[in-house]
Amino acid sequence: MSYGMTWDEFWYESIDRFAVYWQKNEFEKERRNQEMWLQGLYFRAAVASCLDKKFKYPEKAQRITEMTEAEREYENKRKVNELKEMLMEHKRRWDAKHKGVEAG
């Protein structure tokens, strides 16, 4: 049987068992579909990075599970710190460029 059920299970067990096997098969098809889609993303990134140097192949794997609350909080703090550093660098450049202008 294509869903993984034996003939004995199909003929002699409850119809509910068939529904479980059918749901399992649907889940496995969806999982396979997602895996193939993700593989397509990697393939696209590989081809794009070969054809155009401004495209970079991902340095780490594409995340396929949701972030935990702690991971989300850590990522938000990291982004805030990154933004602060960028703004401080911009301020340093601005101050260096305009340092002599205020005195005149």
Backbone as a chain_set.jsonl record, in Angstrom:
{"seq": "MSYGMTWDEFWYESIDRFAVYWQKNEFEKERRNQEMWLQGLYFRAAVASCLDKKFKYPEKAQRITEMTEAEREYENKRKVNELKEMLMEHKRRWDAKHKGVEAG", "coords": {"N": [[0.846, -1.17, 0.0], [0.499, 2.228, -0.736], [0.677, 4.158, 1.271], [2.102, 3.086, 3.323], [0.868, 1.278, 4.884], [0.158, -2.051, 5.932], [-1.334, -4.906, 4.221], [-2.903, -6.395, 5.954], [-3.406, -4.538, 8.009], [-4.902, -2.701, 6.568], [-7.201, -4.192, 5.78], [-8.161, -5.379, 8.154], [-7.989, -3.747, 10.394], [-9.065, -0.763, 12.192], [-10.794, 1.909, 10.481], [-9.845, 4.322, 11.226], [-7.117, 4.01, 11.506], [-6.231, 4.009, 8.869], [-6.66, 6.713, 8.256], [-4.725, 7.913, 9.85], [-2.35, 6.987, 8.652], [-2.69, 8.172, 6.148], [-2.614, 10.924, 6.835], [0.011, 11.049, 7.791], [1.391, 10.514, 5.419], [0.682, 12.809, 3.925], [1.925, 14.787, 5.474], [4.632, 14.022, 5.152], [4.918, 14.46, 2.382], [4.601, 17.248, 2.278], [6.776, 18.04, 3.84], [8.893, 17.116, 2.232], [8.463, 18.708, -0.018], [9.05, 21.237, 1.06], [11.778, 20.849, 1.642], [12.815, 20.536, -0.94], [12.24, 23.05, -1.994], [13.866, 24.672, -0.386], [16.364, 23.671, -1.157], [16.349, 24.6, -3.754], [16.618, 27.357, -3.273], [19.254, 27.444, -2.299], [20.589, 26.519, -4.57], [19.97, 28.55, -6.41], [21.301, 30.69, -5.165], [23.934, 29.771, -5.381], [24.359, 29.694, -8.181], [23.881, 32.402, -8.837], [25.951, 33.633, -7.384], [28.138, 32.761, -8.807], [27.798, 33.908, -11.3], [27.617, 36.653, -10.885], [29.55, 38.812, -9.071], [28.634, 40.457, -7.006], [26.691, 39.108, -5.672], [26.565, 37.019, -2.926], [27.263, 33.766, -1.716], [25.366, 32.212, 0.853], [26.714, 32.399, 4.152], [26.001, 30.834, 6.266], [23.675, 28.217, 7.098], [20.293, 28.364, 5.898], [17.767, 29.273, 8.082], [15.235, 27.134, 9.262], [13.487, 26.758, 11.255], [11.416, 28.37, 13.72], [12.598, 31.192, 15.594], [13.5, 31.112, 19.047], [12.174, 32.886, 21.887], [14.293, 33.926, 23.404], [16.374, 33.811, 21.517], [15.379, 35.605, 19.619], [15.395, 37.966, 21.116], [18.149, 38.231, 21.619], [19.066, 38.554, 18.967], [17.799, 40.958, 18.276], [19.056, 42.721, 20.1], [21.672, 42.51, 19.132], [21.395, 43.658, 16.591], [20.652, 46.268, 17.311], [22.986, 47.108, 18.637], [24.767, 46.957, 16.489], [23.712, 48.967, 14.842], [24.094, 51.18, 16.529], [26.92, 51.277, 16.587], [27.42, 51.846, 13.897], [26.234, 54.386, 13.685], [27.795, 55.821, 15.536], [30.269, 55.718, 14.267], [29.662, 57.207, 11.991], [29.158, 59.671, 13.248], [31.741, 60.199, 14.295], [33.168, 60.546, 11.92], [31.797, 62.789, 10.89], [32.313, 64.706, 12.898], [35.131, 64.848, 12.672], [35.389, 65.86, 10.107], [34.136, 68.354, 10.309], [35.424, 69.695, 12.316], [37.291, 71.873, 12.271], [35.684, 73.804, 11.14], [33.793, 74.931, 12.909], [35.328, 76.545, 14.589], [36.072, 78.683, 13.017]], "CA": [[0.0, 0.0, 0.0], [1.358, 3.387, -0.942], [0.804, 4.991, 2.471], [2.913, 2.39, 4.301], [0.016, 0.338, 5.62], [0.169, -3.437, 5.441], [-2.654, -5.358, 3.779], [-3.67, -6.802, 7.139], [-3.896, -3.324, 8.678], [-5.941, -2.105, 5.731], [-8.425, -4.98, 5.756], [-8.663, -5.866, 9.437], [-7.916, -2.744, 11.457], [-10.038, 0.326, 12.153], [-10.644, 2.906, 9.416], [-9.061, 5.423, 11.797], [-5.709, 3.755, 11.233], [-5.981, 4.488, 7.506], [-6.592, 8.175, 8.313], [-3.417, 8.259, 10.416], [-1.356, 6.763, 7.603], [-2.901, 9.186, 5.114], [-2.092, 12.192, 7.358], [1.467, 10.925, 7.817], [1.839, 10.659, 4.034], [0.537, 14.22, 3.559], [2.984, 15.501, 6.184], [5.905, 13.708, 4.501], [4.95, 15.153, 1.088], [4.821, 18.664, 2.553], [8.166, 18.178, 4.28], [9.743, 16.939, 1.03], [8.271, 19.905, -0.823], [9.819, 22.306, 1.701], [13.197, 20.549, 1.457], [13.155, 20.823, -2.338], [12.196, 24.507, -2.141], [15.079, 25.186, 0.251], [17.469, 23.305, -2.028], [16.287, 25.543, -4.873], [17.195, 28.626, -2.822], [20.706, 27.291, -2.275], [21.041, 26.409, -5.962], [19.886, 29.892, -6.983], [22.389, 31.485, -4.589], [25.198, 29.294, -5.938], [24.465, 30.152, -9.574], [23.984, 33.864, -8.831], [27.276, 34.042, -6.909], [29.108, 32.456, -9.87], [27.585, 34.79, -12.443], [27.755, 38.064, -10.509], [30.334, 38.859, -7.825], [27.96, 41.179, -5.924], [25.884, 38.128, -4.946], [27.389, 36.143, -2.087], [26.624, 32.538, -1.236], [25.163, 32.342, 2.302], [27.79, 31.883, 4.996], [25.455, 29.814, 7.156], [22.46, 27.584, 6.591], [19.017, 29.058, 6.025], [17.029, 28.779, 9.25], [13.924, 26.612, 8.871], [12.625, 26.713, 12.435], [11.221, 29.693, 14.31], [13.509, 31.549, 16.674], [12.92, 31.161, 20.383], [12.092, 34.261, 22.405], [15.654, 34.321, 23.794], [17.135, 34.052, 20.284], [14.86, 36.838, 19.036], [15.879, 39.06, 21.938], [19.584, 38.344, 21.346], [19.226, 39.094, 17.61], [17.406, 42.367, 18.329], [20.137, 43.457, 20.768], [22.807, 42.544, 18.218], [21.099, 44.64, 15.545], [20.704, 47.599, 17.933], [24.399, 47.422, 18.841], [25.345, 47.182, 15.166], [23.25, 50.284, 14.42], [24.786, 52.17, 17.364], [28.298, 51.366, 16.106], [27.399, 52.531, 12.607], [25.95, 55.797, 13.93], [28.96, 56.401, 16.192], [31.285, 55.895, 13.223], [29.203, 58.348, 11.19], [29.375, 60.864, 14.072], [33.19, 60.45, 14.336], [33.554, 61.122, 10.611], [31.2, 64.122, 10.822], [33.096, 65.57, 13.801], [36.467, 65.048, 12.109], [35.264, 66.684, 8.906], [33.663, 69.691, 10.643], [36.116, 70.153, 13.519], [37.853, 73.214, 12.066], [34.662, 74.732, 10.614], [33.131, 75.633, 14.025], [36.254, 77.533, 15.149], [36.201, 79.815, 12.098]], "C": [[0.897, 1.24, 0.0], [1.529, 4.264, 0.293], [1.632, 4.324, 3.559], [2.139, 1.404, 5.151], [0.204, -1.07, 5.065], [-1.244, -3.8, 4.995], [-3.522, -5.757, 4.975], [-4.221, -5.59, 7.877], [-5.047, -2.712, 7.888], [-7.263, -2.863, 5.844], [-9.012, -5.272, 7.13], [-8.642, -4.846, 10.572], [-8.977, -1.663, 11.243], [-9.735, 1.285, 10.992], [-9.834, 4.113, 9.904], [-7.567, 5.251, 11.532], [-5.341, 4.228, 9.829], [-5.841, 6.009, 7.494], [-5.246, 8.635, 8.869], [-2.32, 8.09, 9.368], [-1.472, 7.823, 6.505], [-2.344, 10.537, 5.57], [-0.567, 12.176, 7.399], [2.032, 11.117, 6.405], [1.765, 12.12, 3.574], [1.631, 15.07, 4.215], [4.337, 15.272, 5.508], [6.022, 14.377, 3.135], [5.23, 16.643, 1.279], [6.258, 18.913, 2.991], [9.117, 18.079, 3.086], [9.652, 18.168, 0.138], [9.082, 21.074, -0.257], [11.321, 22.091, 1.528], [13.642, 20.882, 0.031], [13.163, 22.325, -2.595], [13.455, 25.134, -1.563], [16.309, 24.863, -0.599], [17.509, 24.227, -3.245], [16.86, 26.9, -4.51], [18.711, 28.562, -2.809], [21.269, 27.226, -3.698], [21.04, 27.788, -6.634], [21.022, 30.778, -6.469], [23.734, 31.071, -5.17], [25.39, 29.799, -7.364], [24.651, 31.664, -9.624], [25.373, 34.307, -8.386], [28.365, 33.724, -7.927], [29.004, 33.455, -11.023], [27.809, 36.259, -12.133], [28.406, 38.146, -9.137], [29.654, 39.636, -6.708], [27.018, 40.277, -5.13], [26.814, 37.193, -4.206], [26.592, 34.905, -1.692], [26.476, 32.653, 0.277], [26.296, 31.702, 3.103], [27.299, 30.814, 5.968], [24.132, 29.326, 6.581], [21.235, 28.462, 6.813], [18.253, 28.444, 7.192], [15.641, 28.324, 8.809], [12.986, 26.447, 10.059], [12.5, 28.122, 12.993], [12.225, 29.92, 15.427], [12.766, 31.481, 18.007], [12.888, 32.621, 20.824], [13.483, 34.77, 22.78], [16.512, 34.625, 22.562], [16.697, 35.349, 19.625], [15.392, 38.056, 19.784], [17.376, 39.297, 21.693], [19.818, 38.992, 19.971], [18.856, 40.575, 17.573], [18.488, 43.212, 18.989], [21.35, 43.58, 19.862], [22.601, 43.594, 17.123], [21.157, 46.068, 16.087], [22.153, 48.019, 18.136], [25.108, 47.717, 17.52], [24.964, 48.572, 14.653], [23.947, 51.384, 15.216], [26.222, 52.368, 16.885], [28.366, 52.125, 14.784], [27.163, 54.032, 12.803], [27.12, 56.505, 14.615], [30.081, 56.637, 15.181], [30.924, 57.08, 12.333], [29.448, 59.651, 11.946], [30.864, 61.198, 14.132], [33.658, 61.087, 13.031], [33.039, 62.553, 10.462], [32.01, 65.106, 11.664], [34.471, 65.841, 13.236], [36.417, 65.985, 10.902], [34.932, 68.141, 9.27], [34.356, 70.285, 11.864], [36.648, 71.577, 13.36], [36.826, 74.229, 11.621], [34.047, 75.546, 11.752], [34.022, 76.727, 14.597], [36.308, 78.783, 14.289], [34.989, 80.634, 12.062]], "O": [[1.93, 1.272, 0.668], [2.471, 5.055, 0.34], [1.852, 4.92, 4.613], [2.702, 0.766, 6.041], [0.389, -1.249, 3.861], [-2.214, -3.12, 5.329], [-4.723, -5.488, 5.001], [-5.368, -5.602, 8.323], [-6.039, -2.262, 8.461], [-8.321, -2.251, 5.988], [-10.229, -5.4, 7.266], [-9.241, -5.089, 11.62], [-9.687, -1.66, 10.238], [-8.586, 1.447, 10.581], [-9.221, 4.829, 9.111], [-6.843, 6.231, 11.355], [-4.263, 4.785, 9.623], [-4.983, 6.539, 6.788], [-4.691, 9.634, 8.41], [-1.46, 8.958, 9.22], [-0.462, 8.31, 5.997], [-1.678, 11.224, 4.795], [0.075, 13.176, 7.078], [3.037, 11.805, 6.225], [2.678, 12.609, 2.91], [2.192, 15.964, 3.582], [5.102, 16.217, 5.313], [7.109, 14.818, 2.759], [6.007, 17.232, 0.528], [6.883, 19.883, 2.564], [10.043, 18.88, 2.959], [10.662, 18.619, -0.404], [9.724, 21.811, -1.005], [12.059, 23.048, 1.294], [14.717, 21.444, -0.175], [14.009, 22.819, -3.34], [14.046, 26.024, -2.174], [17.2, 25.701, -0.741], [18.588, 24.592, -3.711], [17.518, 27.536, -5.334], [19.384, 29.495, -3.247], [22.311, 27.817, -3.984], [21.986, 28.147, -7.336], [21.631, 31.524, -7.236], [24.586, 31.922, -5.425], [26.468, 30.28, -7.713], [25.491, 32.157, -10.377], [25.924, 35.255, -8.946], [29.419, 34.359, -7.911], [30.009, 33.802, -11.645], [28.155, 37.033, -13.025], [27.88, 37.615, -8.158], [30.054, 39.497, -5.552], [26.592, 40.64, -4.034], [27.744, 36.639, -4.791], [25.406, 34.987, -1.375], [27.389, 33.152, 0.933], [26.772, 30.614, 2.777], [28.081, 29.988, 6.438], [23.554, 29.951, 5.692], [21.154, 29.205, 7.791], [18.114, 27.224, 7.273], [14.952, 29.032, 8.075], [11.833, 26.047, 9.899], [13.368, 28.967, 12.769], [12.647, 28.988, 16.111], [11.568, 31.755, 18.084], [13.507, 33.481, 20.198], [13.815, 35.922, 22.502], [17.285, 35.582, 22.562], [17.528, 36.109, 19.128], [15.788, 39.05, 19.174], [17.812, 40.442, 21.575], [20.668, 39.872, 19.833], [19.529, 41.363, 16.908], [18.809, 44.297, 18.504], [21.991, 44.63, 19.821], [23.527, 44.326, 16.775], [21.65, 46.972, 15.412], [22.515, 49.158, 17.843], [25.945, 48.616, 17.444], [25.804, 49.277, 14.092], [24.347, 52.402, 14.651], [26.69, 53.503, 16.788], [29.259, 52.946, 14.576], [27.817, 54.854, 12.161], [27.406, 57.662, 14.31], [30.765, 57.658, 15.244], [31.795, 57.868, 11.966], [29.897, 60.633, 11.354], [31.226, 62.37, 14.031], [34.438, 62.039, 13.034], [33.753, 63.426, 9.969], [32.35, 66.197, 11.207], [34.944, 66.975, 13.312], [37.314, 66.806, 10.711], [35.403, 69.063, 8.603], [33.897, 71.298, 12.392], [36.46, 72.402, 14.254], [37.082, 75.429, 11.719], [33.801, 76.74, 11.581], [33.51, 77.75, 15.051], [36.575, 79.863, 14.815], [34.936, 81.626, 11.336]]}, "num_chains": 1, "name": "protein.A"}
